[in-house]
Amino acid sequence: QVQLVESGGGLVQAGGSLRLSCAASGSIFNINTMGWYRQAPGKQRELVATITSGGSTNYADSAKGRFTISRDNAKMTIYLQMNSLKPEDTAVYYCSGRWVLRDYWGQGTQVTVSS
């Protein structure tokens, strides 16, 4: 089993920054390809960014140039650095990954950006 726990969300003013963390734990020795997703009320969950085991990244158009995904394999943790935040970024942010042919999701962390 794998547990994913997000942290770092909160209330921030437009133009500010937040750094989200997602720590993986359980009977695993590595983190595979993982991603950050977000979901706003009344909206579908959408991909924000992904990072492979080799460190390759990709971003949603809305995140390019503002967000950076990274990983620390020794700590079994991925991060999402969010800069120049906009009110449109307000959502619950989730991390996800796959181990033993099934997907795991964290509980989510709320990000609220005020104007």
Secondary structure, DSSP 4 states (H G I P E B T S, - for coil): -EEEEEE--EEEETT--EEEEEEEEES-S---SEEEEEE-TTS--EEEEEE-TT--EEE-TTTTTTEEEEEETTTTEEEEEE-S--GGG-EEEEEEEEETTEEEE---EEEEEE-
